[in-house]
C-alpha cells in the first residue's frame, strides 16, 4: 500500500514547479507591473549607478538573479530588464548579462514544464496517430529551424517560446543553443536602447521600444528568420518533387 501511495504522489509532485510558476506569473502580473517599469528605473537610476561604481560584481549578480526570476516566472518587465542591462553595464557586457540571464530563466521554465506536464503530453503525442503524430514528426525533422524561428520572430511571446517546446518534447540541447543564439539579435536592440536611456530620461521622455520595428533593425532580424526557415522550405520543395 505504501508503494502504491508513493507512486500516486510522484506524478502529482512533478507538476509542482510548473504550478508554482503559473501562480507566481498571475500574482506578478497584477502586482509587479508598476514596480518593474521605466518609471522605477528613472527614479532609482542614480542609486543604481552609485551602487554599480561601488560594487560592480555585486550589482551584476543581483541584476542577473532578478532577470532570471523575471523570465523563469514569466513576470512582467523583461523588456525593462534588458534596457536596464544596457543602461548599467554598456552594450557589450549588458548584452552578455541579458542573454545569459534570459537563457537561464528560459531553461528553468522549460525544465519545470518538461518535468511535469510536458512529459505527459510528449508521451501522449508519441503514442498518438493521425494529424498529431504528423505534427510531431514534422517538428522533429525541422526542430532546430522551428526553434530558431520562435526566437527570432518578434511577435512570438518569450514565455510561449519557452513553454511550447517543453510541452511537445523537443530535445533539451537544441532548446538551449537555439535560445542562446536566437535571442542575441533582440537582446542587442534592447541593450542598445538602454545605453542611451540616461539621455532619454534627462529629456523627460521614456525609452522608445518601437525602435525594434524600424526597417534598419527589423530588416536583418527578418533576414535571419528567412535563413532559419530555409531548411524547412527546401525539405518541403524536395518532398513535393518526390511525390
C-alpha positions as CSV (number, residue, x, y, z in Angstrom):
1,X,0.0,0.0,0.0
2,X,2.8,2.4,0.8
3,X,4.5,1.8,-2.5
4,X,1.2,2.5,-4.3
5,X,0.7,5.7,-2.4
6,X,4.2,6.9,-3.2
7,X,3.7,6.1,-6.9
8,X,0.5,8.1,-6.8
9,X,2.2,11.1,-5.3
10,X,5.1,11.2,-7.7
11,X,3.2,12.1,-10.8
12,X,1.4,14.9,-8.9
13,X,4.7,16.2,-7.5
14,X,6.1,16.7,-11.0
15,X,3.5,19.4,-11.6
16,X,4.5,21.4,-8.5
17,X,7.3,23.5,-10.2
18,X,5.0,24.5,-13.2
19,X,2.1,25.2,-10.8
20,X,4.4,27.5,-8.7
21,X,5.4,29.3,-11.9
22,X,1.8,29.7,-13.0
23,X,0.7,31.1,-9.6
24,X,3.8,33.5,-9.5
25,X,3.0,34.7,-13.0
26,X,-0.6,35.5,-12.2
27,X,0.4,37.3,-9.0
28,X,3.2,39.1,-10.7
29,X,1.0,40.3,-13.5
30,X,-1.3,42.1,-11.1
31,X,1.3,43.3,-8.5
32,X,4.6,43.9,-10.3
33,X,3.5,45.8,-13.4
34,X,4.1,49.2,-11.8
35,X,7.3,48.2,-10.0
36,X,9.2,46.7,-12.9
37,X,8.8,49.7,-15.1
38,X,10.8,52.5,-16.7
39,X,9.5,54.9,-14.1
40,X,11.1,52.8,-11.4
41,X,14.4,52.8,-13.3
42,X,14.1,56.6,-13.8
43,X,13.5,57.1,-10.0
44,X,16.4,54.9,-8.8
45,X,18.9,55.4,-11.6
46,X,21.3,57.5,-9.6
47,X,21.3,55.0,-6.7
48,X,21.9,52.1,-9.1
49,X,24.8,53.8,-10.8
50,X,26.3,54.7,-7.4
51,X,26.0,51.1,-6.3
52,X,27.5,49.8,-9.6
53,X,30.5,52.0,-9.2
54,X,31.0,50.8,-5.6
55,X,30.2,47.1,-6.1
56,X,30.1,46.2,-9.8
57,X,30.2,42.4,-9.3
58,X,27.5,42.5,-6.6
59,X,25.2,44.6,-8.8
60,X,25.9,42.4,-11.9
61,X,25.0,39.2,-9.9
62,X,21.9,40.8,-8.4
63,X,20.8,42.1,-11.8
64,X,21.1,38.7,-13.4
65,X,19.4,37.0,-10.5
66,X,16.4,39.3,-10.8
67,X,16.3,38.9,-14.6
68,X,16.4,35.1,-14.3
69,X,13.5,35.3,-11.9
70,X,11.5,37.5,-14.3
71,X,11.9,35.1,-17.1
72,X,11.6,31.9,-15.1
73,X,8.3,33.0,-13.5
74,X,7.0,34.8,-16.7
75,X,6.8,38.1,-14.8
76,X,6.3,41.5,-16.5
77,X,9.3,43.6,-17.0
78,X,11.7,41.5,-19.2
79,X,12.0,44.4,-21.7
80,X,12.7,46.9,-18.9
81,X,15.3,44.5,-17.5
82,X,17.0,44.3,-20.9
83,X,17.1,48.0,-21.2
84,X,18.4,48.3,-17.7
85,X,21.2,45.9,-18.6
86,X,22.4,48.3,-21.3
87,X,22.0,51.3,-19.0
88,X,24.1,49.9,-16.2
89,X,26.7,47.8,-18.0
90,X,27.0,49.1,-21.6
91,X,26.4,47.4,-24.9
92,X,28.9,44.6,-24.7
93,X,28.6,43.5,-21.0
94,X,24.9,44.4,-21.0
95,X,24.2,42.1,-23.9
96,X,26.2,39.3,-22.3
97,X,24.4,39.6,-19.0
98,X,21.0,39.9,-20.7
99,X,21.5,36.9,-22.9
100,X,22.9,34.8,-20.1
101,X,20.1,35.7,-17.6
102,X,17.3,35.3,-20.1
103,X,18.7,31.9,-21.3
104,X,19.0,30.6,-17.7
105,X,15.4,31.7,-17.0
106,X,14.2,30.1,-20.2
107,X,15.9,26.8,-19.3
108,X,14.4,26.9,-15.8
109,X,10.8,27.2,-17.1
110,X,11.5,24.7,-19.8
111,X,12.7,22.1,-17.3
112,X,9.7,22.8,-15.0
113,X,7.3,22.3,-17.8
114,X,9.2,19.3,-19.2
115,X,9.4,17.6,-15.8
116,X,5.6,17.7,-15.3
117,X,3.0,18.4,-17.9
118,X,5.5,18.3,-20.8
119,X,6.5,14.7,-20.1
120,X,2.9,13.5,-20.1
121,X,1.9,15.4,-23.3
122,X,5.1,14.2,-25.1
123,X,4.3,10.6,-24.3
124,X,0.7,11.0,-25.5
125,X,1.8,12.7,-28.7
126,X,4.4,9.9,-29.2
127,X,1.8,7.2,-29.0
128,X,-0.8,9.0,-31.0
129,X,-1.7,8.6,-34.6
130,X,-3.1,10.8,-37.4
131,X,-2.6,14.6,-37.5
132,X,-1.0,14.9,-34.1
133,X,1.6,12.3,-35.0
134,X,2.4,14.1,-38.3
135,X,2.9,17.4,-36.5
136,X,5.2,15.7,-34.0
137,X,7.2,14.1,-36.9
138,X,7.4,17.4,-38.8
139,X,8.6,19.2,-35.7
140,X,11.2,16.5,-35.1
141,X,12.5,16.8,-38.6
142,X,12.8,20.6,-38.5
143,X,13.3,21.1,-34.8
144,X,16.2,23.5,-34.9
145,X,14.7,25.7,-37.6
146,X,11.4,25.9,-35.8
147,X,13.1,26.8,-32.5
148,X,15.2,29.5,-34.2
149,X,12.1,30.9,-35.8
150,X,10.2,31.1,-32.5
151,X,13.1,33.1,-31.0
152,X,13.7,35.4,-34.0
153,X,10.1,36.3,-35.0
154,X,9.3,39.3,-32.8
155,X,5.5,38.5,-32.5
156,X,6.1,35.2,-30.6
157,X,5.9,36.0,-26.8
158,X,9.0,34.9,-25.0
159,X,7.1,32.7,-22.5
160,X,5.4,30.9,-25.3
161,X,8.8,30.1,-26.9
162,X,9.9,28.7,-23.5
163,X,6.8,26.6,-22.7
164,X,5.7,25.2,-26.1
165,X,8.9,23.4,-26.9
166,X,8.8,21.7,-23.5
167,X,5.2,20.6,-24.0
168,X,5.9,18.9,-27.4
169,X,9.1,17.2,-26.4
170,X,11.9,18.9,-28.2
171,X,15.5,18.0,-27.4
172,X,16.9,19.9,-24.5
173,X,20.3,20.6,-26.2
174,X,18.5,22.0,-29.2
175,X,16.4,24.2,-27.0
176,X,19.4,25.6,-25.1
177,X,21.6,26.6,-28.0
178,X,18.8,27.9,-30.2
179,X,17.7,30.0,-27.2
180,X,21.1,31.4,-26.6
181,X,21.8,32.2,-30.2
182,X,18.2,33.1,-31.2
183,X,17.8,35.9,-28.5
184,X,21.0,37.7,-29.3
185,X,19.6,40.0,-32.0
186,X,16.7,41.2,-29.9
187,X,19.0,41.5,-26.8
188,X,21.3,43.7,-28.8
189,X,18.5,46.0,-29.8
190,X,17.1,46.4,-26.2
191,X,20.6,46.7,-24.7
192,X,21.4,49.4,-27.3
193,X,18.3,51.3,-26.3
194,X,19.5,51.0,-22.7
195,X,22.9,52.5,-23.4
196,X,21.2,55.8,-24.3
197,X,18.4,55.7,-21.8
198,X,20.0,58.2,-19.4
199,X,19.8,60.9,-22.1
200,X,16.2,59.9,-22.7
201,X,15.3,60.4,-19.0
202,X,17.1,63.7,-19.0
203,X,14.7,64.9,-21.7
204,X,11.8,63.8,-19.6
205,X,10.9,61.0,-22.0
206,X,10.5,57.2,-21.8
207,X,12.5,54.7,-23.9
208,X,11.0,54.1,-27.4
209,X,10.8,50.4,-27.7
210,X,9.2,50.8,-31.2
211,X,12.8,51.0,-32.4
212,X,12.6,47.3,-32.9
213,X,10.2,47.9,-35.8
214,X,12.4,50.3,-37.6
215,X,13.5,49.0,-41.1
216,X,17.2,49.0,-40.3
217,X,16.5,46.9,-37.2
218,X,13.7,44.6,-38.2
219,X,15.2,44.0,-41.7
220,X,18.2,42.0,-40.5
221,X,16.1,40.1,-38.0
222,X,13.6,39.1,-40.7
223,X,16.6,38.1,-42.8
224,X,17.7,35.7,-40.1
225,X,14.1,34.4,-40.0
226,X,14.3,33.5,-43.7
227,X,17.7,31.8,-43.1
228,X,16.2,29.8,-40.2
229,X,13.2,28.8,-42.3
230,X,15.3,27.9,-45.4
231,X,15.9,24.2,-44.4
232,X,12.1,23.8,-43.9
233,X,11.4,25.4,-47.3
234,X,14.0,23.2,-49.1
235,X,12.7,20.0,-47.4
236,X,9.1,20.9,-48.4
237,X,10.1,21.5,-52.1
238,X,12.1,18.3,-52.2
239,X,9.2,16.4,-50.7
240,X,6.8,17.7,-53.3
241,X,9.2,16.7,-56.1
242,X,9.4,13.2,-54.7
243,X,5.6,12.8,-54.7
